[in-house]
Amino acid sequence: MSDAPEASRGPVVTPVRVVIALCLFAPFVAMLWVGSYAKVDPAFIGIPFFYWYQMLWVLISAALTMTAYKLWQRDQRARASQKGGASQ
């Protein structure tokens, strides 16, 4: 019976989950704000800014997604150990 109130409660917002959300949300904001990168200069090895900026975000997005995944795994392990420790 003690699990029922916890199960009916909404999702828990923690600082780690906020960081996870920001890691996943940042690439969308960066790519949807086209006015910030819709220009030719500065060129990088002959590639206009418009193109290399987007390609850079492919790498940044991969790193941020990996970071979010690792943080999520750590958060889930911590929650599981709290539940396991509380029931014993």
C-alpha positions in Angstrom: 0.0 0.0 0.0 2.9 2.4 0.6 3.8 2.2 -3.2 0.3 3.4 -4.3 0.8 7.1 -3.5 4.2 7.1 -5.1 3.0 5.4 -8.2 0.1 7.9 -8.6 2.3 10.8 -8.2 3.4 12.6 -11.4 6.9 12.5 -12.8 9.7 13.7 -10.5 11.7 16.7 -11.8 15.3 16.6 -10.6 18.3 18.7 -11.5 19.8 15.8 -13.4 16.6 15.4 -15.5 16.7 19.1 -16.3 20.2 18.8 -17.6 19.1 15.7 -19.7 16.3 17.8 -21.1 18.6 20.7 -22.0 21.0 18.3 -23.7 18.3 17.0 -25.9 16.6 20.3 -26.5 19.7 22.4 -27.4 20.2 20.9 -30.9 16.6 21.6 -31.9 16.9 25.2 -30.8 20.2 25.6 -32.6 18.9 24.2 -35.9 15.5 25.9 -35.8 17.0 29.3 -35.3 18.1 29.6 -38.9 18.7 33.4 -38.8 21.7 32.8 -36.5 23.6 30.8 -39.1 22.1 31.8 -42.5 25.3 33.4 -43.8 28.4 32.6 -45.8 31.2 34.1 -43.7 33.2 32.9 -41.9 34.2 30.2 -44.2 36.2 27.2 -42.9 38.5 25.5 -45.4 36.4 26.9 -48.2 33.1 25.7 -46.8 30.5 28.4 -46.1 29.4 28.9 -42.5 25.9 27.7 -43.3 27.1 24.2 -44.0 30.0 23.7 -41.6 27.9 25.1 -38.7 25.2 22.4 -39.3 27.8 19.7 -39.7 29.4 20.8 -36.4 26.0 20.4 -34.7 25.8 16.8 -35.9 28.9 16.1 -33.8 27.6 18.2 -30.9 24.2 16.5 -31.0 25.8 13.1 -30.9 27.9 14.1 -27.8 24.9 15.7 -26.1 22.7 12.7 -26.7 25.4 10.4 -25.4 25.7 12.6 -22.3 22.0 12.6 -21.8 21.9 8.8 -22.1 24.7 8.3 -19.6 23.0 10.7 -17.1 19.7 8.9 -17.6 21.4 5.5 -16.8 23.0 7.0 -13.7 19.7 8.5 -12.6 17.9 5.2 -13.1 20.5 3.2 -11.2 20.3 5.7 -8.3 16.5 5.5 -8.2 16.6 1.7 -8.3 19.1 1.6 -5.4 17.0 4.0 -3.4 13.9 1.9 -3.9 15.9 -1.3 -3.1 17.4 0.3 0.0 14.1 1.7 1.2 12.3 -1.6 1.1 15.0 -3.5 3.1 
